[in-house]
């Protein structure tokens, strides 16, 4: 309603209404008889005055005059100030448009900069009300906690401490344990994707089951070494690379080729329990070869153990169709070459239960398997040419992954490709864009060491956070880097990194046996305190 008395006496009349979080019309305005502008400055409702420079130009002079409304410039709002109701404001705007059209827009000037200021203001308000984005990109904590459970523990602790957070958890695998889970999460909406289970033999040749994905339209299977011939399948006391075989992985690959019609296999090539150079997979699991001993006798596949590779003298190719038809793509979680002090046996053998005396023997067995493959696959090459091919293969980065199975596939299959596992996954999920949108990023894995900085999950996340100057929290089971190594690794001006580990705070026993609980406690106390001190959220 219009206070006509106030209008006739030129008393201030203020138009006010609530809405959009109490931020609405009108603090001050003026009547312009020459039809130029009618600037208005927005304010909250009367109970919470708010002065801003947000203005909106409206040509309402004639209609305001017709309604006997006059609004004084710079008027101060108070409880006694008469109000024009929201319905009256709508009438003013309606009358304004009638006037505009009847006059064919003569003498009308709209200031675009004022409109842009209006848009900017509302964008600012929306930004203030938008929850902070936090991104969790965790690998598993080996032998203790899956990547999914790590994400859950951290997420719950953050939500308890900070209000209005948008936390996105992304359990991830760089080719190792959890690869099938990770790919299923990425591909779940795609038509034709199935998650299936297959009965296989574990690394010690006991009956077990594993899961894989099949994309029938693309004729592509997604297979994981870690769940078909991996360390997670064995108790710690059972781990022994002299006995552990890659047979299970070969069984899954053959099944996908023969029964599922796959012509491409994406093989997550980390987390293996074996160092057999892929012999169990190719010889026993896929039946690609027949093996002979030095006397020319056929070696029984059912009795063969990895330590018996020294008895193999020659191979005969039985399944040329598989090695010619099947494309193998191998996302790897390490960049080590196959042989030598930085190779599969010496670096990863101890993790798989090998003692120091075993390492040179395992390394020699790996070399023998690759030479056997090259002899049977490339019989037309001269010995010198095969030696040159062997040298090239043995020095290729990534061939030390999956206990030498990656090298075996490169030696035998016509169409193979090694990929950095984290690069492969990050491209599929558009990880860089998600980090760019986040206010804060978390990552980590069980052991934070020098290998972590060589192409694994943490390494990739670190490089993207550095690129976009995002704060990064690295949470791990144990931190094996010295302070000097950390300073060197995180010396870039854009690095804003904090590292927290469980062993330092809770000891090895609790860190291993109560990982989920102590991880949540560490985030609730120390990590959240650090976030608050740094004002990241």
C-alpha positions as CSV (number, residue, x, y, z in Angstrom):
1,X,0.0,0.0,0.0
2,X,1.1,3.6,-0.8
3,X,1.2,6.1,2.0
4,X,-0.4,8.9,-0.1
5,X,0.1,11.5,2.7
6,X,3.8,10.9,2.8
7,X,3.9,11.0,-1.0
8,X,2.0,14.3,-1.3
9,X,4.2,15.9,1.4
10,X,7.4,14.7,-0.2
11,X,8.1,12.4,2.7
12,X,10.4,9.5,2.1
13,X,8.7,6.3,1.1
14,X,10.8,3.1,1.0
15,X,9.9,0.1,-1.1
16,X,11.0,-3.1,0.7
17,X,10.5,-6.8,0.5
18,X,12.2,-10.0,1.6
19,X,13.7,-12.8,-0.5
20,X,16.9,-14.3,-1.8
21,X,18.4,-14.8,1.7
22,X,17.0,-11.5,2.9
23,X,18.8,-9.5,0.2
24,X,16.2,-7.3,-1.6
25,X,14.9,-3.8,-2.6
26,X,15.2,-0.6,-1.9
27,X,17.6,1.6,0.1
28,X,17.6,4.9,-1.9
29,X,16.3,6.3,-5.1
30,X,15.0,9.4,-6.7
31,X,12.3,10.6,-9.0
32,X,13.6,11.7,-12.5
33,X,11.0,13.8,-14.4
34,X,13.1,13.9,-17.6
35,X,12.9,10.1,-17.9
36,X,16.6,9.4,-17.7
37,X,17.2,7.0,-14.8
38,X,15.6,5.7,-11.7
39,X,18.6,4.2,-9.9
40,X,17.9,1.9,-6.9
41,X,20.3,0.5,-4.4
42,X,19.5,-3.0,-3.0
43,X,19.3,-3.7,0.7
44,X,18.1,-6.6,2.9
45,X,14.7,-6.4,4.5
46,X,14.0,-3.6,7.0
47,X,15.0,-5.7,10.0
48,X,18.6,-6.0,8.7
49,X,19.6,-2.8,6.8
50,X,22.4,-3.4,4.4
51,X,24.2,-0.7,2.4
52,X,25.8,-1.6,-0.9
53,X,26.6,-0.1,-4.3
54,X,24.5,-2.6,-6.1
55,X,22.2,-0.5,-8.4
56,X,19.6,-1.4,-10.9
57,X,18.5,1.2,-13.4
58,X,14.7,1.2,-14.1
59,X,12.7,3.6,-16.2
60,X,9.7,4.0,-13.9
61,X,9.3,7.8,-13.5
62,X,5.9,8.2,-15.2
63,X,4.4,5.2,-13.5
64,X,5.7,6.2,-10.1
65,X,4.2,9.6,-10.6
66,X,0.9,8.1,-11.5
67,X,0.9,6.1,-8.3
68,X,1.9,9.1,-6.3
69,X,5.1,7.5,-5.1
70,X,8.2,9.6,-4.4
71,X,11.4,8.1,-3.0
72,X,14.0,10.4,-1.6
73,X,17.7,10.1,-2.5
74,X,19.9,8.7,0.3
75,X,17.0,8.1,2.6
76,X,17.8,6.4,5.9
77,X,15.6,3.4,6.7
78,X,14.0,3.1,10.1
79,X,11.1,1.3,11.7
80,X,8.9,4.5,11.1
81,X,9.7,4.7,7.4
82,X,6.5,4.0,5.4
83,X,6.6,1.0,3.1
84,X,5.4,0.3,-0.4
85,X,4.2,-3.3,-0.6
86,X,5.7,-5.8,-3.1
87,X,2.4,-5.7,-5.1
88,X,2.9,-2.0,-5.6
89,X,6.4,-2.5,-6.9
90,X,5.1,-5.0,-9.4
91,X,2.5,-2.4,-10.5
92,X,5.3,0.2,-10.9
93,X,7.3,-2.2,-13.1
94,X,4.2,-3.1,-15.1
95,X,3.3,0.5,-15.7
96,X,7.0,1.1,-16.7
97,X,6.8,-1.5,-19.4
98,X,3.5,-0.1,-20.7
99,X,5.1,3.3,-20.9
100,X,8.3,2.0,-22.6
101,X,6.4,0.3,-25.4
102,X,3.9,3.2,-25.9
103,X,6.8,5.6,-26.4
104,X,8.7,3.2,-28.6
105,X,11.7,3.4,-26.3
106,X,12.3,7.1,-27.0
107,X,14.6,8.8,-24.6
108,X,15.5,5.5,-22.8
109,X,19.0,4.8,-21.9
110,X,20.0,1.6,-20.2
111,X,23.4,1.5,-18.5
112,X,24.9,-1.9,-19.3
113,X,27.6,-1.5,-16.6
114,X,24.9,-1.3,-13.9
115,X,23.4,-4.6,-15.2
116,X,26.8,-6.2,-15.1
117,X,27.4,-5.0,-11.6
118,X,24.1,-6.6,-10.7
119,X,25.2,-9.9,-12.2
120,X,28.6,-9.8,-10.5
121,X,26.9,-9.1,-7.2
122,X,24.7,-12.2,-7.4
123,X,27.6,-14.3,-8.6
124,X,29.5,-13.2,-5.5
125,X,26.6,-14.1,-3.3
126,X,26.3,-17.5,-4.9
127,X,30.0,-18.1,-4.4
128,X,29.7,-17.2,-0.7
129,X,26.8,-19.7,-0.3
130,X,28.4,-22.5,-2.4
131,X,30.1,-25.2,-0.2
132,X,33.8,-25.6,-0.4
133,X,34.9,-28.4,-2.7
134,X,37.2,-31.1,-1.1
135,X,38.5,-33.9,-3.3
136,X,39.7,-37.3,-1.8
137,X,41.8,-39.3,-4.2
138,X,43.2,-42.3,-2.2
139,X,45.0,-45.5,-3.2
140,X,44.7,-48.5,-0.9
141,X,46.7,-48.8,2.3
142,X,48.3,-52.1,1.4
143,X,47.4,-55.1,3.6
144,X,45.3,-52.9,5.9
145,X,42.6,-50.8,4.3
146,X,41.0,-50.5,0.9
147,X,40.9,-47.2,-1.0
148,X,37.2,-47.0,-0.5
149,X,37.4,-47.4,3.3
150,X,40.3,-44.8,3.4
151,X,38.1,-42.3,1.6
152,X,35.2,-43.0,3.9
153,X,37.2,-42.6,7.1
154,X,38.6,-39.2,6.0
155,X,35.3,-38.0,4.7
156,X,33.4,-38.7,7.9
157,X,36.1,-36.9,10.0
158,X,36.0,-33.8,7.7
159,X,32.2,-33.6,7.8
160,X,32.1,-33.8,11.6
161,X,34.5,-30.8,11.8
162,X,33.6,-28.4,9.0
163,X,30.1,-27.2,8.0
164,X,28.9,-26.9,4.4
165,X,31.5,-29.1,2.7
166,X,31.1,-30.8,-0.6
167,X,33.4,-33.8,-0.2
168,X,33.9,-36.0,-3.3
169,X,35.6,-39.3,-2.6
170,X,37.4,-41.1,-5.4
171,X,38.9,-44.4,-4.5
172,X,41.5,-45.0,-7.2
173,X,43.9,-47.6,-8.5
174,X,47.0,-47.0,-10.6
175,X,46.9,-50.6,-12.0
176,X,47.3,-52.5,-8.7
177,X,44.9,-53.7,-6.1
178,X,41.4,-52.4,-6.7
179,X,41.8,-51.9,-10.5
180,X,38.6,-53.7,-11.4
181,X,36.6,-51.8,-8.7
182,X,38.0,-48.5,-10.0
183,X,37.2,-49.3,-13.6
184,X,33.7,-50.5,-12.6
185,X,33.1,-47.2,-10.9
186,X,34.2,-45.3,-14.0
187,X,32.3,-47.4,-16.5
188,X,29.2,-48.3,-14.6
189,X,26.9,-46.1,-16.6
190,X,28.1,-47.4,-20.0
191,X,25.8,-49.8,-21.8
192,X,27.1,-53.3,-22.2
193,X,29.4,-53.3,-19.1
194,X,29.1,-56.4,-17.0
195,X,31.0,-57.3,-13.8
196,X,31.5,-61.1,-13.7
197,X,33.2,-63.8,-11.5
198,X,35.3,-66.7,-12.6
199,X,36.7,-69.7,-10.8
200,X,40.5,-69.8,-11.1
201,X,43.6,-71.0,-9.2
202,X,45.4,-68.7,-6.8
203,X,49.2,-68.2,-6.9
204,X,49.6,-71.4,-4.9
205,X,47.2,-73.2,-7.2
206,X,44.3,-73.5,-4.8
207,X,40.8,-73.0,-6.1
208,X,39.4,-69.5,-5.7
209,X,37.4,-66.8,-7.6
210,X,38.1,-63.4,-9.1
211,X,36.2,-60.7,-10.7
212,X,36.6,-59.0,-14.1
213,X,34.7,-56.6,-16.3
214,X,33.6,-57.2,-19.8
215,X,32.5,-54.5,-22.3
216,X,30.8,-56.5,-25.0
217,X,30.3,-53.6,-27.4
218,X,34.0,-52.8,-27.4
219,X,35.0,-56.4,-27.1
220,X,37.2,-55.3,-24.2
221,X,37.9,-57.1,-20.8
222,X,39.3,-55.4,-17.7
223,X,41.4,-57.8,-15.7
224,X,43.4,-57.3,-12.5
225,X,46.6,-59.1,-11.6
226,X,46.2,-58.3,-7.9
227,X,42.8,-60.2,-7.6
228,X,43.9,-63.1,-9.9
229,X,47.5,-63.7,-8.9
230,X,48.2,-61.1,-6.3
231,X,49.6,-60.6,-2.8
232,X,46.1,-59.9,-1.3
233,X,45.3,-63.5,-2.0
234,X,48.0,-64.9,0.2
235,X,48.5,-64.7,4.0
236,X,51.9,-63.1,4.9
237,X,53.3,-66.5,5.9
238,X,52.4,-68.0,2.5
239,X,54.3,-65.5,0.4
240,X,57.2,-67.0,-1.5
241,X,58.0,-66.1,-5.1
242,X,59.8,-69.3,-5.6
243,X,56.4,-71.0,-5.4
244,X,53.9,-68.3,-6.4
245,X,52.6,-68.5,-10.0
246,X,50.9,-66.1,-12.4
247,X,48.6,-68.9,-13.5
248,X,45.4,-67.3,-12.3
249,X,45.8,-64.2,-14.4
250,X,46.4,-66.3,-17.5
251,X,43.2,-68.3,-16.8
252,X,41.2,-65.1,-16.7
253,X,42.8,-63.8,-19.9
254,X,42.1,-67.0,-21.8
255,X,38.5,-67.1,-20.5
256,X,37.9,-63.5,-21.7
257,X,39.3,-64.4,-25.1
258,X,37.6,-67.7,-25.7
259,X,34.3,-67.4,-23.8
260,X,33.6,-63.6,-23.7
261,X,34.8,-62.8,-27.2
262,X,37.3,-60.1,-25.9
263,X,39.9,-59.0,-28.4
264,X,41.4,-56.4,-26.1
265,X,42.4,-56.9,-22.5
266,X,43.2,-53.9,-20.2
267,X,45.4,-55.6,-17.6
268,X,45.9,-53.8,-14.3
269,X,49.5,-54.8,-13.8
270,X,50.3,-54.2,-10.1
271,X,50.1,-56.1,-6.8
272,X,51.5,-59.4,-8.0
273,X,52.5,-62.2,-5.7
274,X,54.9,-63.8,-8.2
275,X,58.3,-63.2,-10.0
276,X,57.9,-65.9,-12.6
277,X,58.3,-63.7,-15.7
278,X,54.7,-64.5,-16.6
279,X,55.5,-68.2,-17.3
280,X,52.6,-69.5,-15.2
281,X,50.2,-67.2,-17.1
282,X,51.3,-68.0,-20.6
283,X,52.4,-71.7,-20.2
284,X,49.8,-73.0,-17.7
285,X,47.0,-70.4,-17.6
286,X,46.6,-69.6,-21.4
287,X,48.2,-72.8,-22.8
288,X,50.1,-70.8,-25.4
289,X,53.2,-73.0,-25.2
290,X,54.3,-76.6,-24.7
291,X,57.5,-76.8,-22.6
292,X,60.3,-79.4,-23.0
293,X,63.2,-80.3,-20.7
294,X,66.8,-80.8,-21.8
295,X,66.1,-84.5,-22.8
296,X,63.2,-83.4,-25.0
297,X,60.5,-84.7,-22.7
298,X,57.3,-82.6,-22.3
299,X,57.0,-80.9,-19.0
300,X,53.7,-81.6,-17.2
301,X,51.8,-78.4,-16.7
302,X,49.9,-79.7,-13.7
303,X,53.1,-80.4,-11.8
304,X,55.1,-77.4,-12.8
305,X,56.3,-74.8,-10.1
306,X,58.0,-71.5,-10.8
307,X,61.3,-72.6,-9.3
308,X,61.4,-75.4,-12.0
309,X,62.1,-72.9,-14.8
310,X,65.7,-74.0,-14.7
311,X,64.5,-77.3,-16.1
312,X,62.9,-75.8,-19.2
313,X,65.1,-76.1,-22.3
314,X,62.7,-75.2,-25.1
315,X,59.1,-74.0,-25.9
316,X,56.8,-74.8,-28.7
317,X,54.1,-72.3,-29.8
318,X,50.6,-73.9,-29.6
319,X,48.2,-70.9,-29.7
320,X,49.3,-68.5,-32.4
321,X,45.7,-67.3,-32.6
322,X,45.8,-65.7,-29.2
323,X,49.1,-63.9,-29.6
324,X,48.0,-62.5,-33.0
325,X,44.4,-61.6,-32.2
326,X,44.6,-60.3,-28.6
327,X,45.6,-56.7,-27.8
328,X,47.0,-56.2,-24.4
329,X,47.0,-52.8,-22.7
330,X,48.9,-52.7,-19.4
331,X,48.4,-49.8,-17.0
332,X,51.4,-50.2,-14.6
333,X,51.9,-48.8,-11.1
334,X,55.7,-48.8,-11.3
335,X,58.3,-47.8,-13.9
336,X,61.0,-50.3,-13.0
337,X,62.7,-52.3,-15.8
338,X,62.6,-56.0,-15.7
339,X,66.1,-57.1,-14.6
340,X,69.0,-56.0,-12.4
341,X,69.2,-54.1,-9.1
342,X,66.3,-51.9,-10.0
343,X,64.3,-54.7,-11.5
344,X,61.4,-56.9,-10.6
345,X,63.2,-59.4,-8.4
346,X,65.6,-57.2,-6.4
347,X,63.1,-54.3,-5.8
348,X,59.8,-56.2,-5.4
349,X,61.0,-59.7,-4.4
350,X,61.4,-58.9,-0.7
351,X,57.8,-57.5,-0.6
352,X,56.6,-60.9,-1.9
353,X,58.5,-63.0,0.6
354,X,61.9,-63.5,-1.1
355,X,65.0,-63.7,1.1
356,X,68.2,-62.0,-0.1
357,X,69.7,-65.3,-1.3
358,X,66.7,-65.8,-3.6
359,X,67.0,-62.5,-5.5
360,X,69.8,-63.2,-8.0
361,X,68.2,-66.6,-8.7
362,X,64.8,-65.1,-9.4
363,X,66.5,-62.5,-11.6
364,X,68.2,-65.2,-13.6
365,X,65.0,-67.1,-14.0
366,X,63.3,-64.0,-15.3
367,X,66.0,-63.5,-17.9
368,X,65.7,-67.2,-19.0
369,X,61.9,-67.0,-19.5
370,X,62.2,-63.9,-21.7
371,X,64.9,-65.5,-23.8
372,X,62.7,-68.6,-24.2
373,X,59.8,-66.5,-25.4
374,X,61.9,-64.6,-27.9
375,X,63.4,-67.8,-29.3
376,X,59.9,-69.3,-30.1
377,X,58.2,-66.1,-31.2
378,X,61.1,-64.9,-33.4
379,X,62.7,-68.1,-34.8
380,X,63.7,-66.3,-38.0
381,X,66.0,-63.8,-36.2
382,X,69.7,-64.5,-35.7
383,X,71.0,-65.0,-32.2
384,X,72.5,-61.5,-32.3
385,X,69.2,-60.0,-33.4
386,X,67.4,-61.7,-30.6
387,X,70.0,-60.5,-28.1
388,X,69.5,-57.0,-29.3
389,X,65.7,-57.4,-29.0
390,X,66.2,-58.8,-25.5
391,X,68.4,-55.9,-24.4
392,X,65.8,-53.4,-25.6
393,X,63.0,-55.2,-23.9
394,X,64.8,-55.7,-20.6
395,X,65.7,-52.0,-20.4
396,X,62.1,-50.7,-21.2
397,X,60.5,-48.9,-18.3
398,X,57.6,-50.7,-16.8
399,X,58.7,-54.2,-17.8
400,X,59.5,-55.0,-14.2
401,X,55.8,-54.6,-13.3
402,X,53.6,-57.6,-12.4
403,X,56.6,-59.9,-11.7
404,X,57.8,-59.7,-15.3
405,X,54.4,-60.5,-16.8
406,X,54.4,-57.1,-18.5
407,X,57.7,-58.1,-20.2
408,X,56.4,-61.5,-21.1
409,X,53.4,-60.0,-22.9
410,X,55.6,-57.5,-24.7
411,X,57.8,-60.4,-25.9
412,X,54.9,-62.6,-27.0
413,X,51.9,-60.6,-28.2
414,X,51.8,-58.8,-31.4
415,X,49.9,-55.8,-30.1
416,X,50.8,-54.6,-26.7
417,X,51.1,-51.3,-24.9
418,X,52.5,-50.2,-21.5
419,X,50.8,-47.2,-19.9
420,X,51.5,-45.3,-16.7
421,X,48.5,-46.5,-14.6
422,X,47.8,-43.2,-13.0
423,X,47.9,-41.3,-16.3
424,X,45.5,-43.8,-17.7
425,X,43.0,-43.5,-14.9
426,X,43.3,-39.7,-14.5
427,X,42.4,-39.2,-18.2
428,X,39.3,-41.4,-17.9
429,X,38.0,-39.4,-14.8
430,X,39.2,-36.0,-16.0
431,X,41.2,-35.7,-12.8
432,X,42.9,-32.4,-13.6
433,X,39.6,-30.6,-14.0
434,X,38.3,-32.0,-10.7
435,X,41.5,-30.8,-8.9
436,X,41.2,-27.4,-10.6
437,X,37.7,-27.1,-9.1
438,X,38.6,-28.2,-5.6
439,X,39.6,-25.9,-2.7
440,X,41.5,-28.7,-1.0
441,X,42.8,-32.1,-2.1
442,X,43.7,-35.2,-0.1
443,X,45.6,-38.3,-1.3
444,X,47.8,-41.0,0.1
445,X,48.6,-44.7,0.3
446,X,50.0,-47.2,2.8
447,X,53.7,-46.5,2.4
448,X,55.0,-43.1,1.4
449,X,58.5,-43.7,0.0
450,X,60.7,-43.0,-3.0
451,X,58.6,-45.3,-5.2
452,X,55.6,-43.2,-4.4
453,X,57.2,-40.3,-6.2
454,X,57.7,-42.4,-9.4
455,X,54.4,-42.4,-11.3
456,X,52.1,-43.6,-8.5
457,X,48.8,-42.1,-7.3
458,X,50.4,-39.6,-4.9
459,X,52.9,-38.5,-7.5
460,X,50.2,-37.7,-10.1
461,X,48.0,-35.8,-7.6
462,X,51.0,-33.8,-6.4
463,X,52.0,-32.7,-9.9
464,X,48.4,-31.6,-10.7
465,X,48.1,-29.7,-7.3
466,X,51.4,-28.0,-8.0
467,X,50.3,-27.0,-11.5
468,X,47.1,-25.4,-10.2
469,X,48.5,-24.2,-6.8
470,X,46.1,-26.3,-4.7
471,X,46.8,-27.3,-1.1
472,X,47.5,-31.0,-0.7
473,X,47.3,-33.3,2.4
474,X,49.1,-36.6,2.0
475,X,47.9,-39.2,4.6
476,X,49.8,-42.5,4.8
477,X,50.4,-45.5,7.0
478,X,54.1,-44.9,7.2
479,X,56.3,-42.1,6.0
480,X,59.7,-43.4,4.9
481,X,61.0,-40.2,3.4
482,X,63.5,-38.1,5.4
483,X,62.9,-34.4,6.0
484,X,65.6,-33.6,3.4
485,X,63.9,-35.9,0.8
486,X,60.6,-34.2,1.5
487,X,62.1,-30.7,1.2
488,X,63.6,-31.7,-2.1
489,X,60.4,-33.3,-3.5
490,X,58.2,-30.4,-2.4
491,X,60.5,-27.5,-3.1
492,X,58.4,-25.8,-5.8
493,X,56.9,-22.3,-4.9
494,X,53.4,-23.7,-5.7
495,X,53.8,-26.6,-3.3
496,X,51.4,-26.3,-0.3
497,X,51.8,-29.8,1.2
498,X,51.3,-31.4,4.6
499,X,52.2,-35.1,5.3
500,X,50.7,-37.1,8.1
501,X,51.4,-40.7,8.9
502,X,49.9,-43.2,11.3
503,X,53.0,-45.1,12.5
504,X,54.6,-42.0,14.0
505,X,51.5,-41.1,16.0
506,X,50.1,-44.6,16.9
507,X,52.9,-47.1,16.4
508,X,53.1,-49.9,14.0
509,X,50.7,-52.3,15.7
510,X,47.8,-49.9,15.9
511,X,48.5,-48.5,12.5
512,X,48.3,-52.0,11.0
513,X,45.4,-53.5,13.1
514,X,43.2,-50.4,13.8
515,X,43.9,-48.5,10.6
516,X,40.4,-47.1,10.0
517,X,39.9,-45.9,13.5
518,X,43.3,-44.2,14.0
519,X,43.1,-42.7,10.6
520,X,39.8,-41.0,11.5
521,X,41.2,-39.8,14.8
522,X,44.3,-38.3,13.1
523,X,42.1,-36.4,10.7
524,X,39.7,-35.2,13.4
525,X,42.5,-33.8,15.5
526,X,45.7,-32.9,13.8
527,X,44.7,-32.7,10.2
528,X,41.6,-30.6,10.8
529,X,43.6,-28.3,13.1
530,X,46.1,-27.8,10.3
531,X,43.4,-27.0,7.8
532,X,41.9,-24.4,10.2
533,X,45.2,-22.8,10.9
534,X,46.0,-22.5,7.2
535,X,42.5,-21.2,6.5
536,X,42.0,-23.6,3.6
537,X,38.3,-24.1,4.4
